[in-house]
């Protein structure tokens, strides 16, 4: 079955441009997007170094290559593996998540637009739910591919869709952080108010609580390949000059500094979350 999953993964990755063009709305603002669905310019470049498709590939690589060591260091490996080894109709959840990751951002191809200071800007708000709908709804291209070409069952497709729909759920902890004097920070991740917010998220989706943590972690790792390590917020700030210099050297969007500085915070949130659930 692993060989079949590997084949599905490769075929889906190859077909992402086709899937994207089948979702992108035909309108003047999307002319370049249709021609180049992986163009970083079309993907909020101040928060994403890569285009949507490359971002997806980096998220998948992070899931496959980076999690085991992190989870071992965080002492959550056994907990996570117990969940991921469970099967749905003969396929392990760990493999179904790979498919979910490949499809997690397809809702972004159905983007909306808003006018800011007279400029039209694309808006990906709610793309998680749109991704899930595109996966589980009958007669969509993605659903037909999963069901008819890859022979996945309804239960497997629903799980894949749910993974896409919940991949940013842990990011909602930022709502609690905004109400805190600590803000969204490593300091906040160590607070009682953060723990309360994280446990509330887990309680809302008890059947998927482990997946929510690892999906948010992988998605965070997929925003940029410039990664810094920091044990506290002061260490993050000390690296800001280095980050700006590195961004300039590689001719990247200067605003990407925010995503780079936020990654250690996201990781601290994930660590806390996975340890307490």
C-alpha positions in Angstrom: 0.0 0.0 0.0 2.9 2.3 0.7 4.0 2.0 -3.0 0.5 3.0 -4.0 0.6 6.1 -1.7 4.0 7.0 -3.1 2.5 6.9 -6.6 -0.5 8.9 -5.6 1.7 11.6 -4.0 3.9 11.9 -7.2 0.8 12.0 -9.5 -0.9 14.6 -7.3 2.1 16.8 -7.2 2.5 16.6 -10.9 -1.2 17.6 -11.4 -1.3 20.5 -9.0 -0.9 23.1 -11.8 -3.8 21.5 -13.6 -5.9 21.4 -10.4 -5.0 25.0 -9.8 -6.1 26.2 -13.2 -9.4 24.3 -12.8 -10.1 26.3 -9.6 -8.7 29.8 -10.5 -11.5 32.2 -11.5 -11.4 33.6 -15.0 -11.0 37.4 -14.4 -8.4 40.0 -15.4 -6.8 40.1 -12.0 -6.0 36.4 -12.3 -4.4 36.4 -15.7 -0.9 35.8 -14.4 -2.1 33.5 -11.7 -3.6 31.2 -14.4 -0.5 31.2 -16.4 1.8 30.9 -13.4 -0.1 29.3 -10.4 3.2 28.9 -8.5 4.4 32.5 -8.9 5.4 33.8 -5.4 4.0 37.2 -6.3 0.5 35.6 -6.2 1.0 34.2 -2.7 1.2 37.0 -0.1 5.0 37.3 -0.6 5.5 39.2 2.7 4.5 35.9 4.5 5.5 33.3 2.0 8.8 32.9 0.2 7.4 30.5 -2.3 4.5 30.2 -4.6 1.6 28.0 -3.5 2.7 24.8 -5.2 6.4 25.1 -4.1 5.1 26.0 -0.6 3.1 22.8 -0.6 6.1 20.7 -1.6 8.2 22.3 1.2 5.4 21.5 3.7 5.4 17.9 2.6 9.1 17.6 2.8 9.0 19.0 6.4 6.4 16.5 7.3 8.5 13.6 5.9 11.9 14.8 7.0 11.8 17.1 10.0 9.1 15.9 12.5 10.6 12.7 13.9 13.6 14.5 15.4 11.5 17.4 16.7 8.9 15.1 18.3 11.7 13.0 19.9 13.2 16.1 21.4 9.8 17.3 22.6 9.0 13.8 24.1 5.8 13.5 22.1 6.9 10.9 19.5 5.1 7.9 21.0 1.9 9.9 21.4 1.9 11.1 17.8 3.0 7.7 16.3 0.2 5.9 18.1 -2.3 8.2 16.4 -0.7 8.2 13.0 -0.3 4.4 12.8 -4.1 4.0 13.0 -5.7 3.1 9.7 -8.7 4.2 7.7 -9.9 1.5 5.4 -6.4 -0.1 5.2 -4.3 3.1 4.8 -2.4 4.6 7.8 -3.4 8.1 8.8 0.3 9.1 8.4 0.0 8.4 4.7 -3.4 10.0 4.3 -2.0 13.2 5.8 0.6 13.3 3.0 -2.2 13.6 0.5 -4.0 16.1 2.8 -0.8 18.3 2.8 -0.6 18.2 -1.0 -4.2 19.5 -1.2 -4.2 21.7 1.9 -3.9 25.0 0.1 -6.0 24.4 -3.1 -8.6 26.7 -1.6 -6.1 29.5 -2.2 -6.6 29.1 -5.9 -10.2 30.2 -5.4 -9.0 33.5 -3.8 -11.1 36.6 -3.4 -10.0 40.2 -3.9 -10.2 43.3 -1.7 -9.4 47.0 -2.4 -6.8 48.5 -0.1 -5.8 52.1 -0.6 -7.1 52.0 -4.1 -5.1 48.9 -4.9 -6.7 45.5 -5.6 -5.1 42.8 -3.4 -5.9 39.1 -3.3 -7.4 37.6 -0.2 -7.0 34.0 1.0 -9.3 34.3 4.0 -11.2 31.1 4.7 -9.1 29.1 2.2 -8.9 26.2 4.6 -12.6 25.5 4.5 -12.6 26.0 0.8 -9.9 23.4 0.4 -11.9 20.9 2.4 -15.0 21.5 0.4 -13.1 21.1 -2.9 -11.8 17.7 -1.6 -15.0 16.2 -0.2 -17.7 17.6 -2.5 -19.0 15.4 -5.2 -18.2 16.3 -8.9 -15.2 18.5 -8.1 -12.0 17.7 -10.1 -10.1 16.8 -6.9 -12.8 14.5 -5.5 -13.1 12.7 -8.8 -9.3 12.2 -9.0 -9.2 10.8 -5.4 -12.3 8.6 -5.8 -12.1 7.4 -9.4 -8.4 7.5 -10.3 -6.9 6.6 -6.9 -9.8 4.5 -5.6 -9.8 6.1 -2.2 -12.9 5.5 0.0 -15.3 8.1 1.2 -13.9 7.8 4.7 -10.3 8.3 3.5 -11.3 11.3 1.4 -13.2 12.8 4.3 -10.1 12.5 6.5 -7.9 14.1 3.8 -10.4 16.9 3.5 -10.5 17.4 7.3 -6.7 17.7 7.4 -6.9 20.5 4.8 -9.7 22.2 6.7 -7.9 22.1 10.0 -4.4 22.9 9.0 -4.3 26.4 10.4 -6.6 25.8 13.4 -3.7 26.1 15.9 -3.0 29.5 14.5 -6.1 30.7 16.1 -4.2 30.8 19.4 -3.1 34.2 18.1 -6.6 35.5 19.1 -5.8 34.8 22.7 -2.3 36.2 22.3 -3.7 39.5 21.0 -5.6 39.9 24.2 -2.5 39.3 26.3 0.1 41.9 27.2 2.7 39.3 26.0 1.4 39.3 22.5 2.2 36.4 20.1 5.5 35.4 21.5 7.6 32.7 23.1 6.8 34.2 26.4 3.1 33.8 25.6 3.6 30.1 24.8 4.7 29.6 28.4 1.8 31.3 29.9 -1.4 29.9 31.5 -3.6 31.9 29.1 -1.8 30.2 26.2 -2.3 26.7 27.7 -6.0 27.5 28.2 -6.4 28.6 24.6 -4.6 25.5 23.3 -6.6 23.1 25.4 -9.8 24.8 24.1 -8.7 24.2 20.5 -7.9 20.6 21.3 -11.3 20.1 22.9 -13.1 21.4 19.8 -11.5 18.8 17.6 -10.6 15.9 20.0 -10.6 13.4 17.2 -7.9 15.4 15.3 -6.0 17.1 18.0 -2.6 15.6 17.2 -3.0 16.2 13.5 -3.8 19.9 14.2 -0.5 20.4 15.9 1.7 18.7 13.3 -0.1 20.3 10.3 0.4 23.8 11.7 4.0 23.0 12.4 4.7 21.8 8.9 2.8 24.6 7.3 4.9 27.1 9.4 8.1 25.4 8.3 6.9 25.7 4.7 6.7 29.5 4.6 10.4 30.1 4.1 13.7 28.1 4.1 15.4 30.8 6.2 15.0 29.3 9.7 16.4 30.7 12.9 16.5 29.0 16.4 15.7 30.9 19.5 14.9 29.8 23.1 13.3 33.2 23.9 12.0 36.4 22.4 15.2 38.3 23.1 17.2 35.8 21.0 14.8 36.3 18.1 15.3 40.1 18.2 19.1 39.7 18.3 19.0 38.0 15.0 17.0 40.6 13.2 20.0 42.3 11.6 21.3 39.0 10.3 17.8 38.2 8.9 17.6 41.5 7.0 21.1 41.0 5.6 20.3 37.4 4.5 17.1 38.5 2.9 18.9 41.3 1.0 21.7 39.0 -0.1 19.1 36.6 -1.6 17.0 39.4 -3.1 13.8 38.4 -1.2 10.9 40.5 -0.1 12.1 42.5 3.0 8.8 42.0 4.7 9.6 38.3 4.9 11.4 39.1 8.1 8.1 38.8 9.9 7.6 35.2 8.9 11.2 34.3 9.7 10.9 35.8 13.2 7.5 34.2 13.8 8.7 30.6 13.1 10.3 30.1 16.5 7.1 31.3 18.1 5.0 28.9 16.0 7.3 26.1 17.0 7.1 27.0 20.7 3.3 27.0 20.4 3.3 23.6 18.7 5.7 22.2 21.3 3.5 23.4 24.1 0.3 22.2 22.4 1.6 18.7 21.6 3.0 18.3 25.1 -0.3 19.2 26.9 -2.9 17.5 24.8 
